[in-house]
Amino acid sequence: MKGIATILVALLLAASPPPLVPLRIQTIPTDDATPILYAQRAGLFAKAGIDVELDKAGSGAAIAAAVLAGSYDIGLSNLVTLMEAHARGVGFTLLAAAGSYRSKAPFSELVVAHDSSAAGAKDLNGKTIATPALDSLSTLVISAWVDRHGGDSRTLKFVEIPISAAPAALEEHRIDAALMNDTVLSSALASGTVRILAPAMDAVAPHFPYSGWFASTAWAAQHRDLVQAFSRVIAESAAYTNAHHAETAAMLAAFTGQTLEVVERANRPEDDTTLRLSEIQPLVDLAAKYKLIPQAFPAREMVDPSVARP
């Protein structure tokens, strides 16, 4: 009997699924996090053997610091922040794509007050422009657009103002323009306080990734199977959420603290399902041109080789 019991215990243990691998992730509470939220709710991470602990932070820079310190395994950040870190020799590597810009459905616009006389790039020369952070993706995009359309970015006066505070600052004429994203953008347009001047992000490319999921290079090298499993889950989840904005609106609203009405009205971005080096490189080159990084480098240097695509 003892032998049979031992065999039965062994069989039960063999049939039991292995324990889930813990994965600590930190994200900004924006639409870029939607694939993570859906993957958790749909059980995609659990199916891949991963137990996700998800926390929020206020900025990509704060997340980068937390990942570097080892407080989290994977984080979300805009690519310019990661490019600046790479240029300083900080060991970060991209594991999966996140938010992407598409000119056919711009979710971000350069806006001015509803009563502004500005009609083009030259009208912004010498003006005060709001950006969520200095030397950031926003300042890069605005500078490139102004120069490309006949203005002079060297004359721009950038001030750091949260996107949520930009509509009031425009209405009170404390600033002259701002790069505004949904869902703040759709609410400001609906209220009539702002109008669109231009889709400034077109100055980078018609389609490019602006954010991504990353880890420290050392952590990624030590967790090869987990990196690939995470990347597969994110790609699968993004493919679904890109095509089901209506179904994911309530989930996103709850996570970000916005109303369902605001989220449903927004022109929401899509998340890329692959990390294409050819789509990242223009942003690297532009960051070098505007001195956010000392010099350009091959995009492959900041992307995990197992997930990089040409």
Contacts in CASP RR format, 6 or more apart in sequence:
PFRMAT RR
TARGET T0000
AUTHOR 0000-0000-0000
METHOD contacts of the structure
MODEL  1
MKGIATILVALLLAASPPPLVPLRIQTIPTDDATPILYAQRAGLFAKAGI
DVELDKAGSGAAIAAAVLAGSYDIGLSNLVTLMEAHARGVGFTLLAAAGS
YRSKAPFSELVVAHDSSAAGAKDLNGKTIATPALDSLSTLVISAWVDRHG
GDSRTLKFVEIPISAAPAALEEHRIDAALMNDTVLSSALASGTVRILAPA
MDAVAPHFPYSGWFASTAWAAQHRDLVQAFSRVIAESAAYTNAHHAETAA
MLAAFTGQTLEVVERANRPEDDTTLRLSEIQPLVDLAAKYKLIPQAFPAR
EMVDPSVARP
18 49 0 8 1.000
20 46 0 8 1.000
20 49 0 8 1.000
20 50 0 8 1.000
20 51 0 8 1.000
21 49 0 8 1.000
21 50 0 8 1.000
21 51 0 8 1.000
21 226 0 8 1.000
22 51 0 8 1.000
22 53 0 8 1.000
23 45 0 8 1.000
23 50 0 8 1.000
23 51 0 8 1.000
23 52 0 8 1.000
23 53 0 8 1.000
23 73 0 8 1.000
23 74 0 8 1.000
23 226 0 8 1.000
23 230 0 8 1.000
24 53 0 8 1.000
24 55 0 8 1.000
24 71 0 8 1.000
24 72 0 8 1.000
24 73 0 8 1.000
24 74 0 8 1.000
25 36 0 8 1.000
25 52 0 8 1.000
25 53 0 8 1.000
25 54 0 8 1.000
25 55 0 8 1.000
25 72 0 8 1.000
25 73 0 8 1.000
25 74 0 8 1.000
25 75 0 8 1.000
25 76 0 8 1.000
25 213 0 8 1.000
26 54 0 8 1.000
26 55 0 8 1.000
26 56 0 8 1.000
26 57 0 8 1.000
26 63 0 8 1.000
26 66 0 8 1.000
26 67 0 8 1.000
26 71 0 8 1.000
26 72 0 8 1.000
26 74 0 8 1.000
26 75 0 8 1.000
26 76 0 8 1.000
27 33 0 8 1.000
27 36 0 8 1.000
27 54 0 8 1.000
27 55 0 8 1.000
27 56 0 8 1.000
27 57 0 8 1.000
27 63 0 8 1.000
27 75 0 8 1.000
27 76 0 8 1.000
28 56 0 8 1.000
28 57 0 8 1.000
28 58 0 8 1.000
28 59 0 8 1.000
28 60 0 8 1.000
28 63 0 8 1.000
28 76 0 8 1.000
28 77 0 8 1.000
29 56 0 8 1.000
29 58 0 8 1.000
29 255 0 8 1.000
29 256 0 8 1.000
29 257 0 8 1.000
30 256 0 8 1.000
31 99 0 8 1.000
31 107 0 8 1.000
31 182 0 8 1.000
31 252 0 8 1.000
31 256 0 8 1.000
31 266 0 8 1.000
31 268 0 8 1.000
31 269 0 8 1.000
32 76 0 8 1.000
32 98 0 8 1.000
32 99 0 8 1.000
32 211 0 8 1.000
32 212 0 8 1.000
32 269 0 8 1.000
32 271 0 8 1.000
33 76 0 8 1.000
33 252 0 8 1.000
33 255 0 8 1.000
34 241 0 8 1.000
34 248 0 8 1.000
34 251 0 8 1.000
34 252 0 8 1.000
34 271 0 8 1.000
35 98 0 8 1.000
35 234 0 8 1.000
35 237 0 8 1.000
35 238 0 8 1.000
35 241 0 8 1.000
35 271 0 8 1.000
36 52 0 8 1.000
36 54 0 8 1.000
36 234 0 8 1.000
36 237 0 8 1.000
37 54 0 8 1.000
37 248 0 8 1.000
37 251 0 8 1.000
37 252 0 8 1.000
37 255 0 8 1.000
38 44 0 8 1.000
38 237 0 8 1.000
38 240 0 8 1.000
38 241 0 8 1.000
38 248 0 8 1.000
38 251 0 8 1.000
39 45 0 8 1.000
39 52 0 8 1.000
39 233 0 8 1.000
39 234 0 8 1.000
39 236 0 8 1.000
39 237 0 8 1.000
40 52 0 8 1.000
40 54 0 8 1.000
41 251 0 8 1.000
42 237 0 8 1.000
42 240 0 8 1.000
44 233 0 8 1.000
44 236 0 8 1.000
44 237 0 8 1.000
45 51 0 8 1.000
45 52 0 8 1.000
45 233 0 8 1.000
48 229 0 8 1.000
48 230 0 8 1.000
48 232 0 8 1.000
48 233 0 8 1.000
49 229 0 8 1.000
50 226 0 8 1.000
50 229 0 8 1.000
50 230 0 8 1.000
50 233 0 8 1.000
55 72 0 8 1.000
56 255 0 8 1.000
57 63 0 8 1.000
57 66 0 8 1.000
59 133 0 8 1.000
60 76 0 8 1.000
60 77 0 8 1.000
60 78 0 8 1.000
60 81 0 8 1.000
61 77 0 8 1.000
61 81 0 8 1.000
61 133 0 8 1.000
63 72 0 8 1.000
63 75 0 8 1.000
63 76 0 8 1.000
63 77 0 8 1.000
64 75 0 8 1.000
64 77 0 8 1.000
64 81 0 8 1.000
64 82 0 8 1.000
64 85 0 8 1.000
64 90 0 8 1.000
64 92 0 8 1.000
64 214 0 8 1.000
66 72 0 8 1.000
66 75 0 8 1.000
67 73 0 8 1.000
67 74 0 8 1.000
67 75 0 8 1.000
67 92 0 8 1.000
67 214 0 8 1.000
67 215 0 8 1.000
67 216 0 8 1.000
68 90 0 8 1.000
68 91 0 8 1.000
68 92 0 8 1.000
68 216 0 8 1.000
70 216 0 8 1.000
70 219 0 8 1.000
73 215 0 8 1.000
73 219 0 8 1.000
73 223 0 8 1.000
74 95 0 8 1.000
74 213 0 8 1.000
74 214 0 8 1.000
74 215 0 8 1.000
74 230 0 8 1.000
75 213 0 8 1.000
75 214 0 8 1.000
75 215 0 8 1.000
76 98 0 8 1.000
76 211 0 8 1.000
76 212 0 8 1.000
76 213 0 8 1.000
76 214 0 8 1.000
77 211 0 8 1.000
77 212 0 8 1.000
77 214 0 8 1.000
78 136 0 8 1.000
78 137 0 8 1.000
78 210 0 8 1.000
78 211 0 8 1.000
78 212 0 8 1.000
79 94 0 8 1.000
79 137 0 8 1.000
79 209 0 8 1.000
79 210 0 8 1.000
79 211 0 8 1.000
79 212 0 8 1.000
79 280 0 8 1.000
79 283 0 8 1.000
80 136 0 8 1.000
80 137 0 8 1.000
80 140 0 8 1.000
80 283 0 8 1.000
80 287 0 8 1.000
80 292 0 8 1.000
81 136 0 8 1.000
81 137 0 8 1.000
82 92 0 8 1.000
82 94 0 8 1.000
82 212 0 8 1.000
82 214 0 8 1.000
82 302 0 8 1.000
83 283 0 8 1.000
83 284 0 8 1.000
83 287 0 8 1.000
83 292 0 8 1.000
83 293 0 8 1.000
83 302 0 8 1.000
84 135 0 8 1.000
84 287 0 8 1.000
84 292 0 8 1.000
84 293 0 8 1.000
85 91 0 8 1.000
85 92 0 8 1.000
86 92 0 8 1.000
86 293 0 8 1.000
86 297 0 8 1.000
86 301 0 8 1.000
86 302 0 8 1.000
87 293 0 8 1.000
87 294 0 8 1.000
87 295 0 8 1.000
87 297 0 8 1.000
91 216 0 8 1.000
91 217 0 8 1.000
91 218 0 8 1.000
92 214 0 8 1.000
92 215 0 8 1.000
92 216 0 8 1.000
92 217 0 8 1.000
92 302 0 8 1.000
93 214 0 8 1.000
93 215 0 8 1.000
93 216 0 8 1.000
93 217 0 8 1.000
93 220 0 8 1.000
93 302 0 8 1.000
93 303 0 8 1.000
93 304 0 8 1.000
94 212 0 8 1.000
94 213 0 8 1.000
94 214 0 8 1.000
94 275 0 8 1.000
94 302 0 8 1.000
94 303 0 8 1.000
94 304 0 8 1.000
94 307 0 8 1.000
95 213 0 8 1.000
95 214 0 8 1.000
95 215 0 8 1.000
95 220 0 8 1.000
95 227 0 8 1.000
95 230 0 8 1.000
95 231 0 8 1.000
95 304 0 8 1.000
95 307 0 8 1.000
96 212 0 8 1.000
96 213 0 8 1.000
96 230 0 8 1.000
96 231 0 8 1.000
96 234 0 8 1.000
96 235 0 8 1.000
96 275 0 8 1.000
96 307 0 8 1.000
97 209 0 8 1.000
97 212 0 8 1.000
97 213 0 8 1.000
97 234 0 8 1.000
97 235 0 8 1.000
97 238 0 8 1.000
97 271 0 8 1.000
97 272 0 8 1.000
97 273 0 8 1.000
97 274 0 8 1.000
97 275 0 8 1.000
98 209 0 8 1.000
98 211 0 8 1.000
98 212 0 8 1.000
98 213 0 8 1.000
98 271 0 8 1.000
98 272 0 8 1.000
99 209 0 8 1.000
99 210 0 8 1.000
99 211 0 8 1.000
99 212 0 8 1.000
99 269 0 8 1.000
99 270 0 8 1.000
99 271 0 8 1.000
99 272 0 8 1.000
100 207 0 8 1.000
100 208 0 8 1.000
100 209 0 8 1.000
100 210 0 8 1.000
100 269 0 8 1.000
100 270 0 8 1.000
100 271 0 8 1.000
100 272 0 8 1.000
100 279 0 8 1.000
101 107 0 8 1.000
101 108 0 8 1.000
101 201 0 8 1.000
101 204 0 8 1.000
101 205 0 8 1.000
101 207 0 8 1.000
101 208 0 8 1.000
101 209 0 8 1.000
101 210 0 8 1.000
101 269 0 8 1.000
102 206 0 8 1.000
102 207 0 8 1.000
102 269 0 8 1.000
102 270 0 8 1.000
103 199 0 8 1.000
103 201 0 8 1.000
103 202 0 8 1.000
103 206 0 8 1.000
103 207 0 8 1.000
104 206 0 8 1.000
105 267 0 8 1.000
105 270 0 8 1.000
106 199 0 8 1.000
106 201 0 8 1.000
106 202 0 8 1.000
106 267 0 8 1.000
107 181 0 8 1.000
107 182 0 8 1.000
107 185 0 8 1.000
107 266 0 8 1.000
107 267 0 8 1.000
107 268 0 8 1.000
107 269 0 8 1.000
108 179 0 8 1.000
108 180 0 8 1.000
108 181 0 8 1.000
108 182 0 8 1.000
108 185 0 8 1.000
108 199 0 8 1.000
108 200 0 8 1.000
108 201 0 8 1.000
108 269 0 8 1.000
109 179 0 8 1.000
109 180 0 8 1.000
109 185 0 8 1.000
109 196 0 8 1.000
109 197 0 8 1.000
109 198 0 8 1.000
109 199 0 8 1.000
109 200 0 8 1.000
110 142 0 8 1.000
110 145 0 8 1.000
110 177 0 8 1.000
110 178 0 8 1.000
110 179 0 8 1.000
110 180 0 8 1.000
110 196 0 8 1.000
110 197 0 8 1.000
110 198 0 8 1.000
110 199 0 8 1.000
110 200 0 8 1.000
111 166 0 8 1.000
111 170 0 8 1.000
111 177 0 8 1.000
111 178 0 8 1.000
111 179 0 8 1.000
111 180 0 8 1.000
111 185 0 8 1.000
111 188 0 8 1.000
111 189 0 8 1.000
111 194 0 8 1.000
111 195 0 8 1.000
111 196 0 8 1.000
111 197 0 8 1.000
112 118 0 8 1.000
112 170 0 8 1.000
112 176 0 8 1.000
112 177 0 8 1.000
112 194 0 8 1.000
112 195 0 8 1.000
112 197 0 8 1.000
113 170 0 8 1.000
113 171 0 8 1.000
113 173 0 8 1.000
113 176 0 8 1.000
113 193 0 8 1.000
113 194 0 8 1.000
113 195 0 8 1.000
114 171 0 8 1.000
114 192 0 8 1.000
114 193 0 8 1.000
114 194 0 8 1.000
114 195 0 8 1.000
116 170 0 8 1.000
116 176 0 8 1.000
116 177 0 8 1.000
116 195 0 8 1.000
116 197 0 8 1.000
117 123 0 8 1.000
118 124 0 8 1.000
118 127 0 8 1.000
118 176 0 8 1.000
118 177 0 8 1.000
118 197 0 8 1.000
119 197 0 8 1.000
120 149 0 8 1.000
120 197 0 8 1.000
120 198 0 8 1.000
121 145 0 8 1.000
121 146 0 8 1.000
121 147 0 8 1.000
121 148 0 8 1.000
121 149 0 8 1.000
121 150 0 8 1.000
121 151 0 8 1.000
121 198 0 8 1.000
122 149 0 8 1.000
122 150 0 8 1.000
122 151 0 8 1.000
124 146 0 8 1.000
124 151 0 8 1.000
124 156 0 8 1.000
124 176 0 8 1.000
124 177 0 8 1.000
125 146 0 8 1.000
125 151 0 8 1.000
125 152 0 8 1.000
125 155 0 8 1.000
125 156 0 8 1.000
126 155 0 8 1.000
126 156 0 8 1.000
126 157 0 8 1.000
127 156 0 8 1.000
127 157 0 8 1.000
127 176 0 8 1.000
127 177 0 8 1.000
128 157 0 8 1.000
128 158 0 8 1.000
128 159 0 8 1.000
128 174 0 8 1.000
128 175 0 8 1.000
128 176 0 8 1.000
129 142 0 8 1.000
129 156 0 8 1.000
129 157 0 8 1.000
129 158 0 8 1.000
129 159 0 8 1.000
129 175 0 8 1.000
129 176 0 8 1.000
129 177 0 8 1.000
129 178 0 8 1.000
129 179 0 8 1.000
130 158 0 8 1.000
130 159 0 8 1.000
130 160 0 8 1.000
130 161 0 8 1.000
130 166 0 8 1.000
130 169 0 8 1.000
130 170 0 8 1.000
130 175 0 8 1.000
130 177 0 8 1.000
130 178 0 8 1.000
130 179 0 8 1.000
131 138 0 8 1.000
131 139 0 8 1.000
131 142 0 8 1.000
131 158 0 8 1.000
131 159 0 8 1.000
131 160 0 8 1.000
131 161 0 8 1.000
131 178 0 8 1.000
131 179 0 8 1.000
132 138 0 8 1.000
132 160 0 8 1.000
132 161 0 8 1.000
132 162 0 8 1.000
132 163 0 8 1.000
133 139 0 8 1.000
133 160 0 8 1.000
134 158 0 8 1.000
134 160 0 8 1.000
135 292 0 8 1.000
137 210 0 8 1.000
138 179 0 8 1.000
139 158 0 8 1.000
139 290 0 8 1.000
140 204 0 8 1.000
140 286 0 8 1.000
140 287 0 8 1.000
140 290 0 8 1.000
140 292 0 8 1.000
141 179 0 8 1.000
141 200 0 8 1.000
141 201 0 8 1.000
141 203 0 8 1.000
141 204 0 8 1.000
142 153 0 8 1.000
142 156 0 8 1.000
142 158 0 8 1.000
142 177 0 8 1.000
142 179 0 8 1.000
142 200 0 8 1.000
143 153 0 8 1.000
143 156 0 8 1.000
143 290 0 8 1.000
144 153 0 8 1.000
144 200 0 8 1.000
144 203 0 8 1.000
144 204 0 8 1.000
144 286 0 8 1.000
144 289 0 8 1.000
144 290 0 8 1.000
145 198 0 8 1.000
145 200 0 8 1.000
145 201 0 8 1.000
145 202 0 8 1.000
145 203 0 8 1.000
146 152 0 8 1.000
146 153 0 8 1.000
146 156 0 8 1.000
147 153 0 8 1.000
148 203 0 8 1.000
149 198 0 8 1.000
153 290 0 8 1.000
159 175 0 8 1.000
161 169 0 8 1.000
161 175 0 8 1.000
161 178 0 8 1.000
163 178 0 8 1.000
163 180 0 8 1.000
163 181 0 8 1.000
163 184 0 8 1.000
164 184 0 8 1.000
166 175 0 8 1.000
166 178 0 8 1.000
166 180 0 8 1.000
166 184 0 8 1.000
166 188 0 8 1.000
167 180 0 8 1.000
167 184 0 8 1.000
167 187 0 8 1.000
167 188 0 8 1.000
167 191 0 8 1.000
167 193 0 8 1.000
167 194 0 8 1.000
169 175 0 8 1.000
169 178 0 8 1.000
170 176 0 8 1.000
170 177 0 8 1.000
170 178 0 8 1.000
170 188 0 8 1.000
170 193 0 8 1.000
170 194 0 8 1.000
171 193 0 8 1.000
171 194 0 8 1.000
177 197 0 8 1.000
179 200 0 8 1.000
179 201 0 8 1.000
180 188 0 8 1.000
180 194 0 8 1.000
182 266 0 8 1.000
182 267 0 8 1.000
182 268 0 8 1.000
182 269 0 8 1.000
183 258 0 8 1.000
183 262 0 8 1.000
183 263 0 8 1.000
183 265 0 8 1.000
183 266 0 8 1.000
185 266 0 8 1.000
185 267 0 8 1.000
186 262 0 8 1.000
186 265 0 8 1.000
186 266 0 8 1.000
186 267 0 8 1.000
187 262 0 8 1.000
187 265 0 8 1.000
188 194 0 8 1.000
189 195 0 8 1.000
189 196 0 8 1.000
190 265 0 8 1.000
201 210 0 8 1.000
204 282 0 8 1.000
204 283 0 8 1.000
204 286 0 8 1.000
205 279 0 8 1.000
205 282 0 8 1.000
205 283 0 8 1.000
207 279 0 8 1.000
208 279 0 8 1.000
208 280 0 8 1.000
208 282 0 8 1.000
208 283 0 8 1.000
209 272 0 8 1.000
209 275 0 8 1.000
209 276 0 8 1.000
209 279 0 8 1.000
209 280 0 8 1.000
209 283 0 8 1.000
210 283 0 8 1.000
213 230 0 8 1.000
213 234 0 8 1.000
215 223 0 8 1.000
215 227 0 8 1.000
220 227 0 8 1.000
220 304 0 8 1.000
224 306 0 8 1.000
227 304 0 8 1.000
227 306 0 8 1.000
227 307 0 8 1.000
228 306 0 8 1.000
228 307 0 8 1.000
231 304 0 8 1.000
231 306 0 8 1.000
231 307 0 8 1.000
234 271 0 8 1.000
234 273 0 8 1.000
235 273 0 8 1.000
235 274 0 8 1.000
238 270 0 8 1.000
238 271 0 8 1.000
238 272 0 8 1.000
238 273 0 8 1.000
239 273 0 8 1.000
241 248 0 8 1.000
241 271 0 8 1.000
242 270 0 8 1.000
242 271 0 8 1.000
242 273 0 8 1.000
245 268 0 8 1.000
246 264 0 8 1.000
249 260 0 8 1.000
249 263 0 8 1.000
249 264 0 8 1.000
250 260 0 8 1.000
250 263 0 8 1.000
252 258 0 8 1.000
252 263 0 8 1.000
253 259 0 8 1.000
253 260 0 8 1.000
253 262 0 8 1.000
253 263 0 8 1.000
256 263 0 8 1.000
272 279 0 8 1.000
274 307 0 8 1.000
274 309 0 8 1.000
275 303 0 8 1.000
275 307 0 8 1.000
275 308 0 8 1.000
275 309 0 8 1.000
276 309 0 8 1.000
276 310 0 8 1.000
277 298 0 8 1.000
277 299 0 8 1.000
277 300 0 8 1.000
277 303 0 8 1.000
277 308 0 8 1.000
277 309 0 8 1.000
277 310 0 8 1.000
278 299 0 8 1.000
278 310 0 8 1.000
280 299 0 8 1.000
280 302 0 8 1.000
280 303 0 8 1.000
281 298 0 8 1.000
281 299 0 8 1.000
284 293 0 8 1.000
284 296 0 8 1.000
284 297 0 8 1.000
284 299 0 8 1.000
285 296 0 8 1.000
287 293 0 8 1.000
287 296 0 8 1.000
288 294 0 8 1.000
288 295 0 8 1.000
288 296 0 8 1.000
300 308 0 8 1.000
END
